Amino acid sequence: MVVELEFVDDARCELVDLLERAYLRVAGTGVPEWISIEAPSGWGKSRLVHELYRRLAATHQDDGAFWPPSLAGAMAADAEGGDPGVDAVRKRTFPEQLSPATGATPAWLWWGIGCDHRYGTPLQALANDIGQIERLTGVLEQRWRQQASVLDKTRVAFTRRQGELVDTAVGESVSAAAGVLGAAVPGLGFVVLAAKWGIRKLKEPSADRVEVGLSDKLDLVDEVAPGIARFAREVVPVVIFVEDLHRADDSLVELLSRLMNTTQARVLLVTTAWPGQLDGPGCAAHELPRRVPQVERWASHGHGGRVVSPLATESAAMLVEQLLPGASHDVQAGLVERYPNPLALQLACRSQALRQALAGRGDAVSVVGRLPREVRQLYEMLWDDLPAPMRTLCMVSVPVSYTHLTLPTSDL
């Protein structure tokens, strides 16, 4: 049976409660908020945000759900132990597939942005992930039309000039197609403009990442910032989840700064980062806390904000019981003591040597004592555990970008 690991830590459930309250404040007051979660790799930063998404999908949707119940979606069970792959949910920022109920529209917009490096250079996260919004314009237009009867349509003012339509709120001349879209959905005309920079990858459909020049990146920020702010003010609240903010480039940092300093925009920004990375000049985002003084920082090391603690012993034991049902008390206690990091604990539980020992082919307690401690070393161990053909397949596989998201045409 395919199961998803339980979210077992009571202290972390309390943090999810705080995230949900932040969303409700933002939706009610229109004042943007930023929560920065800073902890080592594998601590469970992203999982907190995944649980926020789950809460919103379960309790903050209209009749006829648009968003799926989990960012993870269906996860393949491990053939040997029945647990989902550890990496099934890691680094996932946006639902891979959407199957909304007939006629359903989003009561809030979720925008997931993943930052990453290639050859030591930050990738253009903003350009790569804006395709999520572009592919939702049809249902967002429906949402706006549903609200149009109760909103003051005079706030959407357009004038015709030389065959073009001008969105006076954004202040940028756009094509007639963009104008029509903007008229239907305030602030979203920028997604049509984004296409001219290759965001839709029409010229290079096989590319998994978009490369955008410096001037185009600045132009993109100029379009997206006021567009998102206006959309969040007039249509639905926006939740922006940025994974690994310490790897962001200048354009994304500029966008987030502008949004967080907007006086009226129902935007909740939740970011994850490694501890200490936002406090020095080593990354583009190090100035963001200074530019956004109202940031609330949750960190594993003190920053004057909320301190996030390691996984509780009882919760770690529950996790081992779920991953390795039937393991002896000594094995369970050894794993819990050795791995306070949730990711490291999950990786250790997937060790082929440990599972063989638990099946009666060795001393499981002794195996636990020999397992690597660090996340990187555990990944190397699991790589070595894979059969040679599987390793070859993994090396030649090409990741699928979330910008290939599609919706059933009948729902658009």
C-alpha positions in Angstrom: 0.0 0.0 0.0 1.3 3.5 -0.8 1.4 5.6 2.3 2.9 9.0 3.1 5.0 9.4 6.1 3.1 10.9 9.0 3.9 14.4 10.3 4.5 13.3 13.8 6.3 16.1 15.7 4.0 18.1 17.9 6.4 21.1 18.1 6.4 21.2 14.3 2.7 20.9 14.1 2.6 24.1 16.2 4.9 25.8 13.6 2.4 24.8 10.9 -0.4 26.3 13.0 1.6 29.6 13.0 2.0 29.4 9.3 -1.7 28.9 8.8 -2.4 31.9 11.1 -0.1 34.0 9.1 -2.0 33.1 5.9 -5.3 34.1 7.6 -3.8 37.4 8.7 -2.5 38.2 5.3 -5.8 37.2 3.7 -7.7 39.4 6.1 -5.5 42.5 6.4 -3.9 42.7 3.0 -0.5 43.3 4.7 2.3 41.1 3.2 4.2 38.8 5.6 7.5 36.9 5.2 8.5 33.9 7.3 12.0 32.7 6.8 12.7 29.1 8.0 16.5 28.6 8.4 17.9 25.2 9.4 20.4 22.5 8.1 19.6 20.3 5.1 17.2 17.6 6.1 15.8 19.3 9.2 12.3 19.3 7.7 12.0 23.0 6.5 10.1 22.2 3.3 7.9 19.7 5.1 6.5 22.5 7.2 5.5 24.3 4.1 4.1 21.1 2.6 1.9 20.8 5.7 0.8 24.4 5.3 -0.2 23.6 1.8 -2.1 20.5 3.0 -4.0 22.6 5.6 -5.0 25.2 3.0 -6.1 22.5 0.5 -8.1 20.8 3.2 -9.9 23.7 4.9 -9.5 26.9 2.8 -11.0 26.0 -0.6 -14.4 26.7 -2.0 -16.9 23.9 -2.7 -15.3 21.9 -5.5 -11.6 21.7 -4.7 -9.2 23.2 -7.2 -5.9 22.3 -5.5 -4.9 18.7 -4.9 -4.7 17.6 -1.2 -0.9 17.4 -1.2 2.1 18.8 -2.9 3.5 15.3 -3.0 0.7 13.7 -4.9 0.9 9.9 -5.3 4.2 8.5 -4.3 5.6 5.2 -5.3 6.0 2.7 -2.4 9.4 1.2 -1.9 9.3 -2.3 -3.3 11.1 -3.8 -0.3 9.8 -1.9 2.7 6.5 -0.3 1.5 7.6 3.2 2.4 7.6 6.0 -0.2 11.0 7.1 -1.5 12.7 9.7 0.7 13.1 12.1 -2.3 9.5 11.8 -3.4 8.7 15.1 -1.7 12.0 16.8 -1.3 12.5 20.0 -3.2 8.9 19.9 -4.5 7.4 23.4 -4.5 4.3 23.0 -6.7 1.8 20.2 -7.4 3.1 18.2 -10.3 -0.4 17.5 -11.5 -3.7 19.3 -11.1 -7.1 17.6 -11.5 -9.6 20.2 -10.2 -13.2 19.5 -9.7 -15.4 20.5 -12.7 -15.8 24.3 -12.7 -13.5 24.8 -9.6 -11.4 27.9 -9.4 -8.6 28.6 -6.9 -9.5 30.4 -3.7 -5.8 31.2 -3.3 -2.8 31.1 -5.6 0.2 28.9 -4.7 3.5 29.8 -6.4 6.4 27.5 -5.7 9.9 28.7 -6.7 12.9 26.4 -6.5 16.3 27.9 -6.4 19.3 25.9 -7.5 22.8 26.1 -8.8 24.4 24.8 -11.9 28.1 24.8 -12.3 28.2 27.1 -9.2 26.0 29.8 -10.8 22.5 30.6 -9.5 19.7 29.7 -12.0 17.0 32.2 -12.9 14.4 30.8 -10.6 11.9 33.6 -11.3 12.1 33.0 -15.1 11.9 29.2 -14.7 8.9 29.0 -12.4 6.7 31.8 -13.7 5.3 29.2 -16.1 3.2 27.8 -13.3 1.2 31.1 -13.2 1.1 31.3 -17.0 -0.6 27.9 -17.2 -3.2 28.9 -14.6 -4.4 32.0 -16.4 -7.6 30.3 -17.7 -8.9 29.3 -14.3 -7.7 32.6 -12.8 -9.8 34.4 -15.4 -12.8 32.3 -14.4 -12.2 33.3 -10.8 -12.1 37.0 -11.7 -15.3 36.8 -13.6 -17.0 35.1 -10.6 -15.9 38.1 -8.5 -16.5 40.8 -11.0 -20.1 41.3 -9.9 -19.1 42.3 -6.4 -15.9 44.2 -7.3 -15.7 47.7 -8.6 -14.9 47.2 -12.3 -13.8 50.8 -12.7 -10.5 49.8 -10.9 -9.6 47.9 -14.1 -9.0 50.8 -16.5 -7.7 50.4 -19.9 -7.3 52.8 -22.8 -6.7 52.1 -26.4 -3.7 53.7 -28.1 -2.2 52.9 -31.5 -3.8 49.5 -31.6 -2.6 48.5 -28.2 -4.2 48.2 -24.8 -2.5 49.8 -21.8 -2.9 48.6 -18.2 -2.8 51.9 -16.3 -2.2 50.1 -13.0 1.0 48.5 -14.2 1.9 51.4 -16.5 3.4 49.3 -19.2 2.3 49.1 -22.9 1.4 45.5 -23.8 0.0 43.7 -26.8 -3.7 43.5 -27.5 -3.7 39.9 -26.3 -2.1 40.8 -23.0 -4.5 43.6 -22.6 -7.5 41.4 -23.0 -6.0 39.0 -20.4 -5.2 41.8 -18.1 -8.7 43.2 -18.4 -10.1 39.8 -17.3 -7.6 39.2 -14.6 -6.1 42.3 -13.0 -2.3 42.2 -12.9 -1.8 39.1 -14.9 -1.0 40.6 -18.2 2.7 40.1 -17.5 2.5 36.4 -18.2 1.8 37.1 -21.8 4.7 39.4 -21.9 6.9 36.8 -20.2 6.4 34.6 -23.3 8.4 36.9 -25.4 11.5 36.1 -23.2 11.1 32.4 -23.9 9.4 31.4 -20.6 7.1 29.1 -22.5 10.1 27.5 -24.3 8.4 27.5 -27.6 11.7 27.8 -29.4 13.5 25.2 -27.2 10.7 22.8 -25.9 13.3 20.2 -24.8 15.2 22.6 -22.5 14.6 22.0 -18.8 15.7 25.4 -17.8 15.3 28.9 -19.2 18.3 31.2 -19.7 17.4 34.9 -19.5 19.7 37.9 -20.0 20.3 40.5 -17.4 18.2 43.3 -19.0 15.4 40.8 -19.6 15.5 39.7 -16.0 15.1 43.3 -14.8 12.3 43.8 -17.2 10.6 40.7 -16.0 10.8 41.9 -12.4 9.3 45.2 -13.4 6.4 43.4 -14.9 5.9 40.7 -12.3 6.1 42.7 -9.1 3.2 45.1 -9.7 1.3 42.4 -11.5 1.4 40.0 -8.6 0.7 42.8 -6.1 -2.4 43.9 -7.9 -3.6 40.3 -8.4 -3.2 39.6 -4.7 -5.1 42.7 -3.8 -8.0 42.3 -6.2 -8.5 38.6 -6.9 -7.2 36.0 -4.4 -4.4 35.8 -1.8 -1.0 34.5 -3.0 1.3 32.2 -1.1 4.8 32.2 -2.5 7.1 29.4 -1.4 10.8 29.8 -2.2 13.0 26.7 -1.6 16.6 27.4 -0.8 16.5 31.2 -0.8 20.2 31.3 -0.2 20.7 30.2 -3.8 18.4 32.8 -5.3 19.7 35.2 -8.0 19.4 39.0 -7.9 16.1 39.2 -9.9 14.2 37.0 -7.5 15.5 38.9 -4.5 14.5 42.2 -6.1 11.0 40.8 -6.8 10.5 39.6 -3.2 11.7 42.9 -1.8 9.2 44.8 -3.9 6.3 42.6 -3.0 7.0 42.6 0.8 7.2 46.4 0.7 3.9 46.8 -1.0 1.4 48.5 1.2 -1.7 46.5 0.1 -1.1 43.0 -1.2 -2.4 39.7 0.2 1.0 37.9 -0.2 2.4 35.4 2.3 6.0 34.6 1.5 7.6 31.5 3.1 11.2 30.7 2.4 13.7 28.1 3.4 17.5 28.6 3.7 20.5 27.0 5.4 21.5 28.6 8.8 23.7 31.7 8.6 23.4 31.9 4.8 21.3 35.1 4.9 23.6 36.9 7.2 26.7 37.3 5.1 27.6 38.6 1.6 28.0 35.1 0.2 24.6 35.1 -1.5 22.3 37.5 -3.3 19.6 37.2 -0.6 21.8 38.4 2.3 20.4 42.0 2.0 16.8 40.8 1.9 16.3 40.8 5.8 17.5 44.4 5.9 15.2 45.5 3.0 12.3 43.7 4.6 12.5 44.5 8.3 9.2 42.9 9.2 10.5 39.4 8.4 9.9 36.7 11.0 12.8 34.4 11.2 12.6 30.8 12.5 16.1 29.4 12.8 18.0 26.5 14.4 20.6 29.0 15.6 19.5 32.3 17.3 18.7 35.3 15.1 16.6 37.0 17.7 13.5 35.2 16.3 11.9 31.8 17.0 14.3 29.0 17.6 13.3 25.7 15.8 14.4 22.6 17.7 15.6 19.2 16.5 13.1 16.4 15.9 11.7 15.2 19.3 12.9 11.8 20.5 9.4 10.4 20.7 8.6 11.6 17.1 11.8 10.1 15.8 10.9 6.8 17.3 7.5 6.9 15.7 9.2 7.7 12.4 11.4 4.6 12.7 8.4 2.5 13.7 6.7 3.6 10.5 9.7 3.0 8.3 10.9 -0.2 9.9 7.9 -1.9 11.5 9.0 -4.6 13.8 12.5 -3.3 14.5 13.7 -4.2 18.0 13.9 -1.6 20.7 17.7 -1.5 20.6 17.7 -0.9 16.8 15.1 1.9 17.2 17.0 3.5 20.1 20.3 3.3 18.2 18.8 5.0 15.1 17.1 7.8 17.2 20.3 8.6 19.1 22.4 8.6 16.0 20.2 10.7 13.7 18.4 13.8 15.2 18.0 15.0 11.5 14.8 13.7 10.0 16.2 13.2 6.5 19.3 11.4 7.8 17.1 9.2 9.8 14.9 8.3 6.8 18.0 7.7 4.7 19.5 5.4 7.3 16.3 3.4 7.6 16.6 2.6 3.8 20.0 1.1 4.1 20.1 -2.2 2.3 22.5 -3.7 4.9 20.2 -2.7 7.8 17.1 -4.2 6.1 19.0 -7.4 5.4 20.1 -7.6 9.0 16.5 -7.0 10.2 15.5 -9.9 7.9 17.7 -12.2 10.0 20.9 -12.0 8.0 23.1 -10.1 10.5 23.3 -8.1 13.7 21.1 -5.0 13.1 22.4 -3.1 16.1 25.9 -3.5 14.9 24.9 -2.3 11.4 23.3 0.8 12.8 26.6 1.7 14.6 28.5 1.5 11.3 26.1 3.6 9.2 27.4 7.0 8.0 26.2 10.0 10.0 26.1 12.8 7.4 23.3 13.2 4.8 25.8 13.4 1.9 27.5 10.1 3.0 24.1 8.4 3.4 23.1 9.4 -0.1 26.4 7.9 -1.3 25.6 4.7 0.6 22.1 4.5 -1.0 23.6 5.1 -4.4 26.0 2.2 -3.9 23.1 0.1 -2.9 21.4 0.5 -6.2 21.9 -2.2 -8.9 24.3 -1.1 -11.7 21.5 -0.8 -14.4 19.5 1.5 -12.1 22.5 3.7 -11.5 23.0 4.0 -15.3 19.4 4.9 -15.8 19.5 7.6 -13.1 22.6 9.1 -14.7 21.0 9.5 -18.1 17.5 10.6 -16.9 16.5 14.2 -17.6 14.5 16.0 -14.8 11.0 17.2 -15.8 10.4 20.9 -15.1 7.3 22.0 -13.3 6.9 24.6 -16.1 5.4 21.7 -18.1 2.4 21.8 -15.9 -0.9 21.3 -17.8 -4.5 21.3 -16.9 -7.4 19.4 -18.5 -8.6 21.7 -21.3 -12.2 21.0 -20.2 -11.6 22.9 -17.0 -10.2 26.0 -18.7 
